[in-house]
C-alpha cells in the first residue's frame, strides 16, 4: 500500500509521513467502513515491521500526490501493538473512494485523460449502443477462474496463453489476444483513432511477451499493464460498451501476433500518457540505455488535454518533505535540463535535487515543471504526464489523426525496431 516514508520531528515529537503507492488497489480494503479502517491500520503495522521502523510518535499522515489524504492519531506507540485498538482515523478527503473518480478529482482530469503509472488507467466517453459481433466459428466459453472471467476468443489454432495475477487475489489463464483486448481497453481511450489503438495493441503485446520470456509475474495493475475484463469494461463504458468493445477487438485481431523486436528480441515496450513535446531517453529515467528508447519529437502532445496542469500543495508539507524552509522569497534555480527539456537538476534554497526525485516524492505528473510559491501554497505547473519514455499515447493519437499508420507510429517512437509476427 505504501511506497516510501519520512519521519520528521515537529515540536520534539515524531511525525510519520506514509506515501500511498499510486498503484495500490483500494478495493482490496473491503466495502465495510470499519473493516477498511482496520485494514489500513494493519497495512501500516505491516509496513513498519517489514522496514524495521521504530516509530514512537502519535501522528501519521497518509499522503497521495503530495496531498494529505488522512490522519491517524495513535494513543500509544504502534510498534508495541498486537491489535488495532486505540487509534483514531480522520478522513481529510474520501480516501477510501479514491480509485478512478477520486484520482480524477485530485489531478483535475478531463474525461479522456489517462492516469499513468507509467502505464495508464483511462476514462472513456460514451457513444450510442450497438450490438457486439462475435465470430461464429466456436461458441465455447472458457472455464471461469472467478466471476469476472472473460469469454474466450474462438481459436483457429493453438493460442499463446498468459498467467495473470489479478488485484482481487485470483490467478487467471488467458489467451494472449483476449488479454490484449482488456489491456488496450484499460490503457487507452477507446475514442482514439484506430491506428493509435493498433499501435497500443502491438506495444502491449510486446510488453506481455517479454514478461513471459523473462519468467516474470504479470499483474493487472499499473505496476505492469492495466487489464480490465468484460464486466469491468462494461462498468467503464456503460451504454457505449458494444461500440467500444467491437472497435478494440477489431484493432487487436488485425494486429494479431505482432510484436516489436530489436536484434531479434522483444524490446522493453515502455510507454506513457503524454510527453512534454519530446520523449525522454531510458538512460535518464531508468538508468539503462537502449538505442530504441531515446528522445524523439512528439509535438502532437502539446495539443492534448493531458498536457498542462497546475497542482497546488500546502507550503509546510512541501517544506517538510524537501527538508527546507520555503517562503515567497525562496531561491529556485533550474541548474540543468535533459536533451528533452525535462528538469535534470534543480537548486532550491541552496539544496540540489533531481527533477525525477521531486516528481516521485511529490507525485507530480511530469519532471518538466515550474514552481510558484504564493503565501501558504506551492503551485507546480507541469507539462506532460508520465515518465516520458517510449511511445506517448496522446502523441500516437495525434500522429494517427494526421494519417500515420500504426507501423509508422511504432517506428517513430521506437527507432530502429521492426515489427514481427508469431
Secondary structure, 3 states (H helix, E strand, C coil): CEEEEEEEEECCEEEEEEEECCCCCHHHHCCCHHHHHHHHHHHHHHHHHHCCCCCCCCEEEEEECCEEEEEEEECCCHHHCCCCCCEEEEECCCHHHHHHHHHHHHCCCCCCCEEECCCEEECCCCCCCCCCCCCCCCCCCCCCCCCCCCCCCCCCCCCCEEEEECCCCCEEEEEHHHHHHHHHHHHCCCCCCHHHHHHHHHHHHHHHHHHHHCCCCEECCCCCCCCCCHHHHHHHHHHHHHHHHHHHHHHHHHCCCEEEEECCEECCCCEECECCCECECHHHHHCCCCCCCCCCECHHHHHCCCCEEEEEEEHHHHHHHHCCCCCCCCCEEEEEECCCCCEEEEEECCEEEEHHHHHHHHCCCCCCEEEEEECCEEEEEEECECCCECEEHHHHHHHHHCCCCHHHHHHHHCCCCEEEEC
